[in-house]
Amino acid sequence: MNGRRQKLELTWIGKNGESKLEPRILIEDLEKSYGDSKSKNMLIHGDNLLALKSLIQDFAGKIKCIYIDPPFNTGAAFEHYDDSIEHSIWLELMRYRLELLRNLLSDEGSIFVQLDDSEAAYCKVMMDEIFGRNNYLNQISVSTNKPFGYKSTSASLFTQANQLLFYAKNKSRFVLNEDKLFIEREYDQQYKWVFDNTNKSEDKWTWKNINEVVSEKLGFASYNEAKKKMSKQEIEAEAAIFALNNANRVFRTASVTGGAYLKRKDTIKISKENKSKIVRHPGDDMDYMFIGGERVIYYSERLIEIEGNLVPGELVTDMWMDISVEGLAAEGGVDFPKGKKPEKLIQRCIEISTQPGDYVLDSFLGSGTTSAVAHKMNRQWIGIELGEHANTHCRPRLQSVVDGIDQSGISKVTNWKGGGGFRFYNLAPSLLRKDKFDNWVIDEKYNANMLAAAMCKHEGFRFFPDSEVYWKQGRSTETDYIFVTTSFVTIEQLDKIHEEMKQSDSLLICAKAFAPGCKERHGNITIKKIPQMVLGKCEFGKNNYDLNIINAASMEAGEDTEEDE
């Protein structure tokens, strides 16, 4: 051993390469913002890696729930790459995003990453490293499609499930919403017995099959007579209603095992020998009743309160097979073949991990499902979408949610009638571009305010222009300011600013040019030249860190590409 600490980790080509993302600013498009102008909801159009970088300054540690559904990296997309190369590209681009997403999460927050089996196992190992293996919560299986018309054409089985990798930022601070950990189920026909004379002492109780009781209640002599006039489904429906209204009399029986059985072994034997009697264990510390050697379980024990109503329910586990994937085309009123996720799926993620008012983020927004669901659930949200889907799918979908027109998905469950709003942002272009002489210059699209805001981000200041003092354009503390100008700064101007400063103030001036002697003129004023001061700090001029490497592969090979369906 050489004394170095070893650790279990996933490695790939190019891992640990330095990320030099440019901290872009976000520019609101007032014509595309919608509804309440004071809304804090954000719909961002632009590369999601750059957008996440831009959010760090204002939202680090503030996001309660993140759901992402990144490209799955199916092997068929990379025929022109060596497998290790394409796999490494996907992992590296995901690593950058997951590191930023972790920084955005609050200490009480959690993240859901939905993948299929192409990369889920690798991504889990990577997330163990980024989030900490001790912060792993669950790997949830989600049903995503049905094998209708499927014919076996290979050695592998039909893939029906996706995986949701579920991690906390800090497991010791994360709390599941316990009142949301149950789901409504249909009537369980195992609860098929009814105590019919509970007004008497317990030793005189008798019981009947629920179908017989319901049939008599409907006016039939027996269940067999009822079946001649009613369908089996109709009788079952009546039984379900009866069981709900008589939950303290309807029951099933179940065997007792383990220590509970050993403790009551003799009593269970007596119960098996007296199947028509209720038997109790002498001095039992549990309220157990035995019939035929099995314990009585009342239907009332199966009922839970959901949306103010008592309904049959069961605990949510790591198998989410109850969420229908059929009929999704109509949800949200936008067409998104093979990419749309059920609103009910996102609802469950949000409701078990957040409270109203919390921030929910999705950086692969697609058709806008996560933001639509968060809005209907009275959460604040941030959605990021690179493609034109931001305009053609997300914006109109969210407008219809604000207007209350969208009554699909979870609208009826949440009683959504409309309200709120969102602000639409575009990711600003790169601050610098190369001129015809191959020199870096400030992009002419940047006006004075945009430039000041951008330099604030680069230097760790918050853009907050003072209404009276022109050189106070931003601050990092109460006394540390920044001033950005494209004008030539003279010694006289510098002295004038210094006279206005308090003794405890400090100032960073970012200027295109300044007079000799300015640099060391005042101890509490630092002056730097732009763009030179930011060159080398980040990667300028790059607008796309897209995970959709399919197009990249085809173009590198010199082939024509077709638009995705």
N, C-alpha and C positions, 0 to 999 in steps of 0.2 A: 504494500500500500504506500502511496506517495503522500498521504496526508490530506489529499484533496477530498472534499465532500462529494460523494456521488449521489445522483438523483435519477429517478425514473422520468424520462421525457420522450416526446416524439421529435424526431429530427427529419429535416428535409433539405433539399438543395436550396441554398440561399437563406436559410433560417437565420434570424438575428441580424438581417440587413437593416441598416439604419433607415427609419422612416423620416423623410424631410418634407412633410406636408405643409403646403402654404396655408396659413390661417386666414382664409377669405372672410370677407364681410358678407352679410345678407342684405339684399335690397328689396324692400317691400314694393309690390306692384299693387297700388291702391285700386286699380280697375278690376283686379282679380280677387282682392280681398272681399269678404262677404259677411253680411250680418252685422252683429255687434262690433263696432269699431274698437271697443275696449277689450275684446277677447284676447286671451293669451295663447289660443290655439294657433299652431303654425303648420302651414303646408309649404314645404320647401322643394323647389325644382332645381335639381343639380346633382352632381356626383355625390353619392352618399358618404364616401370616405372624407372628402373635402368638407361636406356639410357637417359631419360629426365633429371634425376638427374645429369648425367655426363655432359650434355650440359649447365647447368645453369651457370657455371663459365664463359664460353666464349660467350654464346648467350643470356644471360638475357637482355631483353629489345630490342632485335634486330629482332625478327620475325614479319613480317608484316601481314601474314595470316596463320591461322591454320585451317585445315579441318581434322576431324576425323570421322570415321565410326565404333564405338566400337561395340562389341557383344551386341545384343538387350535384352538379359536376358529374354527369353521366359519361361514362367512358367513350361512348360513340361520338361525342363532340370533338374528340381530340386525335383523330386519326393521323394528323400531320405533326403531332408532338410525340416525343418519347414519353412513355407513361409517367416516369419519375419527374419529368419536367412539368407536364400539365398538372399533376397532382401537387407539386411543390408550389406552382403559381396560385392554385386555389387556396392552399393552406396559408400561404404568406399573406394574400389579400384578406383572408378571413382573420388572420392574426391581428393585422392592423386595426380592423374594425372592432374586434372583440376587446382589444385593449382600450380603445376609446369608449366603447359602450360600458365597460366596467367602470371607467372613471366617471361616466355620467350617472351611474346608479347611486342612489342614496344608500346609506348603511343598512336600511331596512328593506332595500329593494331586491328584485329578482329578475331573471331573464329566462325567456323561453326561446330556444333555437330549433326550428322545425326542419328536419332533413329526412331523406330516405337512407337506405342502407349503403348507398354509394360512398358516403363520407361520414356518416353518423359516428362510427366507432373512432375514426381518426380525430374528428372534431371534439369528441368527449375527452380524449387524452389531452388535446390542446387546451380545452377549457379547464381541465384539472390543473394544468400548469398556470393558466392566466388567473382563474378565479380561486384556485386552491381546492385540492381534492376534498378537503373537509367542508367546503361550501356546496358540494354536490347534493341535490335534493332528490331528484327522480329522473329516470328515463321513461317517458310516458309513451305508450303505443296508441296511435290514433288511426282509426280506419279511414282510408281515403278513396277507395273505389271498390267496385263490385266486379267479380269475374264473369260478367255476362258475355257470352260469345267467345270466351277465351279458349284457345286450343293449345295444348302443350306442344311447343316447338323446340324445346331445349331440355337440358337436364335440370334446370332450376324450376322452382315452384312459382306460381303466380304471386306477385308482390302486392299485398293489400294494405300494409301498414306503413305509416311514417313514424318517425321518432321525434318526440319533443324533449330536448335536453333542458333540464330545469335546474338552474343554479341560483343561489343567493349571493349577494355581495358579501354579506357577513351573516352566516347561519345563526350565530348567537343572537342577532338582532332581528332576524326575520321571523314573522308570525303569520301562519296561514289563517285566513278568516274561517273560523270553525263553523260559523252558521251558514257558510256556503259550501261546505264539504259533503253535502248530501244532494242527490238528484232524485227527481220524481220517477217512479216506476209504475208500471201497470199493476193491477191487482194480482197478487201471488196466489194461485189456485191451491197451493199447499195448505193455505189456511181454509180448510174445508169443513171444520166442525163448529157447532154452535151450542153453547150451554143454553138450555131452553127454560130452566126454572130456577134462576139464581135468587129469586125472592125467598127460597127455602134455605135451610141450613146446608152447608157444603156437602155433608155426607149423603144428602138426598138429591144432589144435582144429577141430571142426565144430559145427554147430548145427542144431536142429530147432525146428519150431513147438511151442509149449507144449501145444497141444491134442493133437498127435500123441504127445508124451511122456507126458502124463497118461493118454490112452486106452490106450497100451501098458502103463502101470503098473497100470491097472485090469483088464488081461487081454484087451484087444481087439486085433485085428490092426492096426487103424487108427482114425483119428478118424471116418471114414465108418461103420465098423462100430459104434463106440460110439454114434453118433447114432441107430442103429436100435433100441438098447435103453434109452438114457437121453435125457432132455430136454436141450435146450441149456443151461438154467439149472443143471441138476445137474452138467454137465460144467464149466461156468464156476465153480461153487462148488468143485469139486475142483481146478481150475486155480489158484484164489485161494489155497487151502491149500498147494498145491505151491510156488507162487511165494514164499509167506511162509517156507516151510521151506528153500528153495533160492535165497534172495535173492542170493547171490554168483555164481549161474550164470544166473539169469533176467535178460534185458536187453531193451532197445529201442534204436533208433538215432535220432539227431536231427541235423539239418544244423547246420553251424558257419557263423557269419556274422561280419561286421565284421573287426576286426583279427586275431581268431583264425583266420579264413578266409584272409586275405591272407598271414599268416605260414606257413600250411600248404597253400597253394594247390596246389603241385606234388604233394605227398603225397596230397591229396584226389583229384587227377586220376588218380594211379596206382591209388588204391583203387577208383575208379569202373570202371577197366578190368580189375580183378581182384576181382570181387565175391565170389568164393568163398574169399578169403584175408583174414587179419587183417593190416593194414598200420599201421605206426607212423611218425611223423615223426622223422627223424634228429635226435638230441640234444634232443628235446622236453623243456621244463621242466614240462610237464603230463602226467599219466598218461592220455593219449588213445590209444584204439584205434579204428581206422577200418575199417568194413565197408561196401562199396558206396558209398564217398564220404561216409558219415555216421559220427558219433562214437557209440561204444558207451556206454550209460548203464545201469548195473546197478540192479536193483530195490532192492538194499540202500541205494542213495542216496535212495530214496523213503521208507524206513522211519524212524520216530521212536519214541521211548519215551513212552507215555502210560499213566499208572496202573501203571507197572512192566512193561508189555508192549510189545514191538516190533510196530507196526502201520503200515500205509500211511498217510501223512499229507501235509498240505500247509500252507503258511504261511497264517495268518489275514491277510486283507486288509481293505479298507474295504467289501467286499461280503459281508454276512452272509446269504446265501440258503440256508444249509444247516440252519437251525433251523426245525423244523416248527411250524406254527401250528395244526395240526389236532389234535383230541383234547384241547384245553386244558380242557374243561369239568370233567374229573375231577381236574385238578391241585389239590392243596390241600384237596380235599373241600368247596369252597365254590362256589356258583354266582355268576358275575359276567359276564353276557353282554356280549360285544364290548369288555370292558375289561381282561380278564386278559392278562398278558404271560407268555410261556413261561419257566419256571424256567431253562431252558438259556440263554436270552438274558441274564438277569441274572447267571447263573453266569459267563458269559464276561466280562462287564464287570468283575465282582469279581475274577476270577482273574488277569486281565492287569494289574490295577492295585493289588492289595493282597496282604498276607501274613496268615496266621492271627493272630488277636488284634487286627487293625486295626479301626477303627470305620467302619461303612458307614451312610449315612443316606438315607432316602427321605421327603420331605415331602409326597408325594401317594400315600400307601401303597395306597389302593384296597382290593384283596382281601388284601393282606399278602404278595405274592410276594417283594418284595425282602428283607424281614425273614426270611421263611421260608428263602430261599436262603442269606442271610448266616449264619443260625443253623446250617444243615446244613454250611456250609463253615468253621465254627469262627471266624467273625468276630464282633465285638461290633457291635450295631446300634441305631439309633434310627429308629423309624417314626412318622410323624405322619399322622393322618387326621381330617378335620373331621366327616364325617357319621357316621351310626349304623353304618357299615361297621366302625368301630373295635370295636364290640361284637358285631355280627352276623357279620362275616367275619374280620377280622384276629385277634381274640382266640381264637376257637375254632380257627382254622387253626394259630396258633402254639402253642396248647395241644397239639394233636395232633402237632406237630413235637417239642415237648419230651417228650411221652410215647412218641415213636417209632412212633406209629400211622400217621402220614403216610408212606407208602412210594411216593408218586407223585413226578413231576418228577425231580429229580436225586438222590433218596434212595439209589437203588441204586448210582449212580456214585460217590457219596461214602461209601457203606457206612454210611448214617445209621441209628443204632439208638435215638436219643433222648438226652436229657440237657439240663442247663442250665436256664434259666428266663428270665423277663422281669418287669419291674415296670410296672404300668399306672398312668398318670398322667392326671389331668384338668387342663386349663388353668383356673386360678383365675378367678373373675369379676373384673370391673373393680374396682379398689380403691375408686373413688369413684362415687357415684350422686347424683342430684339429689333433694332432699326436696320436700315439697309447696309449699315457698316458693321453689323453684327455686335453692336453695343446694346447693353440693357438700358432701357428707358422706361419711364412711367407711362403706362397705357393711357392714351388720350381720352378713354372713356371715363376716367376718374376725374370727377370735379373736386373742388376744394374740400367739401364735407366728406366725400367718399375717401379721399386720400388721408384726411385726418383720422377717420374711423379705422382705416386699414393699418395705419402706422400705430394706432393705439393697440390694435390686436397683436401686431408684431412685437411690440415692446412691453406688453403686459399691462397696459393701461385700459381703463374703461372710458369709452367715448361719452363725454358728458359736458358739452360746451357751456361755459358760464355766460349768462345773458348780459353781463356788464363788462367783464374783463376778457378781452379778445384772445389773450395768450393762454388762458385757462381752458383748453379744449378737451382735456381729459385728465383723469387722476388715477393713481395707484393706491395712494393713501390720502388722508385728509390734507396733507401738506406737500405732496409730491405730484407735480403737474407735467403735462406735455403740451407742446405747441408745434404745429406742423405748418410749414409755409413753403410756397414755391417761389417766393420773392427772395431777392438778395438781402441778407441780413448784415446791417452795418454795425460798427462799434457803438455809434450813437443810439441806435435802436436797442441794442443790447443793454446799454447803460440805463436807458429809460425804463426798460422792463425790470431791471434790477432794483431801481428806485421804488417801484410799485410792489415789489416782493417783501413779505415779512421775513424776519430773521430766520424763522424756522422753516420757511418754504424752500423747496428745491424744484428745479425745472429742467426738463429735457427738451431741447429745440431740435427739430428735424427740418433741415432746409436743403434746397437744391444747391445753394451756394452761400458763402459768407465771407466777410472781409478777414484778411490776415490779422491775427491778434485776438480774434473772438474766442478762440478755443480755450485759452487759459485766462480769460479776462476776469471771470468771477468764479469763486470756489463752489457756489451753490447752483451754477448754471453749466449744464453739459450741452454742447452743440455738436451734431453729427450731420453728415451729408447723405442725402438720398439721391439715387438708390443704393449707393455703395454700402451704406450701413446695414442693409438687409441681404445683400448678395452673399450666397454661400450658406445662409441660414436655412433655406428651404428650396424646394423645387418649383421654380416659376415656369409658367407657360404650359403646364400640363393640366388638362381639364377632365381627363377620364381615367379613373382607376377601376374600371368596370370589371365585375366578376364574370360577365358573360364572355368567356374566352373563346366561344365558338366562332365568332366573327374574326377574332384575331388569328385563330388557327387557319381559317380559310384564306384570309387575305395574305398571310405569310407565304402560303403555298401558291399564291398567284391565281387563285380560283375566283370565279364569280360567286357572289353571295346572294342569297334570297332573304327577304324579310321573314322574320318569324311570324307564324300564324297568330 
